[in-house]
Amino acid sequence: MLCTIYKSTKKEGAYLYIPKKDDFSQVPDTLMSMFGKPALVMMINLDGRDLAQVDIEKVKQSLKDDGFFLQLPPPPENLLEQYKERKAQQGS
């Protein structure tokens, strides 16, 4: 399965996967306005590959069902909470 990947010009770490290059017809207008102007990253064949940040089967299913897949960056680490947790563990 071939797809084209674009990165967002508005949201750092957001990527949009679509089945056909430059065909954003299945992507909702509200998503496109939040995403900004898509910047082409690459075209890839998803068959027999692994992706670093997302489950490839979810990507394929979303491309089939919705016509696109949106990859968002992981939430930032809460370093304060990690510190508190370590301190609590050391105290017990």
C-alpha positions, 0 to 999 in steps of 0.5 A: 500500500503506497502513501504520501506523508506530509508534515504540518507547518503549524503543529510541530511533530504532526504528520498527515498520511494520505493514499494519493499525493496532493489529494486532500479531498478526504481530509476534513477542512477543519483539520486542514486549517489546523494542520496548515500548508502540508509540506511533502516529506516522502512517499512510501510503500507501507507493506512490509515496513515498520514505523517508528512512532505509530502502529502501521496497521492503524495507519493502513486501517485509517487510510482505508476507512477514513482516507487519511491518518493523522500522526500527532507528537507524543505528549511532553513528559511531565518532569515535575511529576516524575521527580515527585514519583521518584522522591516518593519511592525513595522515601518509602 
